[in-house]
Amino acid sequence: VQLQASGGGLVQAGGSLRLSCVASGIRFSRSRMAWYRQAPGKQRELVARMDRGGSKDYAEFGKGRFTVSRDNAKNTVYLQMNSLKPEDTAIYYCNSYDTYYFQEYWGQGTQVTVSS
């Protein structure tokens, strides 16, 4: 199983980034896919998630700025982040959860740094 996240980087406040996570070894189309983040000294928190039926949930801080999407044909989940703020600086992790087999996996994370 591998969840390969990419797309992080350094961006100025107000800018945008698009994260991608390519999954292999999982039942992608049957998995709930999510993005979490962890800032230094803080707990990991949910950013957004999308279930296999297309329903989406967002953390309050991401509503109106972040958009999660998925392409089942490419086994890829995306996170479009707009109007980025310095407080969005964190390592962003891809997560999958197979609700039938109760299997959860994490990717290695991608660093997002937003400068003021």
Secondary structure as the mmCIF struct_conf table of DSSP 4:
data_model
#
loop_
_struct_conf.conf_type_id
_struct_conf.id
_struct_conf.beg_label_comp_id
_struct_conf.beg_label_asym_id
_struct_conf.beg_label_seq_id
_struct_conf.end_label_comp_id
_struct_conf.end_label_asym_id
_struct_conf.end_label_seq_id
STRN STRN1 GLN A 2 SER A 6
STRN STRN2 GLY A 9 GLN A 12
TURN_TY1_P TURN_TY1_P1 ALA A 13 GLY A 14
STRN STRN3 LEU A 17 SER A 24
BEND BEND1 GLY A 25 ILE A 26
HELX_RH_3T_P HELX_RH_3T_P1 PHE A 28 ARG A 30
STRN STRN4 SER A 31 GLN A 38
TURN_TY1_P TURN_TY1_P2 PRO A 40 GLY A 41
BEND BEND2 LYS A 42 LYS A 42
STRN STRN5 GLU A 45 MET A 50
TURN_TY1_P TURN_TY1_P3 ARG A 52 GLY A 53
BEND BEND3 GLY A 54 GLY A 54
STRN STRN6 LYS A 56 TYR A 58
HELX_RH_3T_P HELX_RH_3T_P2 GLU A 60 GLY A 62
TURN_TY1_P TURN_TY1_P4 LYS A 63 ARG A 65
STRN STRN7 PHE A 66 ASP A 71
HELX_RH_3T_P HELX_RH_3T_P3 ASN A 72 LYS A 74
TURN_TY1_P TURN_TY1_P5 ASN A 75 ASN A 75
STRN STRN8 THR A 76 MET A 81
BEND BEND4 SER A 83 SER A 83
HELX_RH_3T_P HELX_RH_3T_P4 PRO A 86 ASP A 88
STRN STRN9 ALA A 90 ASP A 98
TURN_TY1_P TURN_TY1_P6 THR A 99 PHE A 102
STRN STRN10 GLN A 103 TRP A 106
STRN STRN11 THR A 110 SER A 115
#
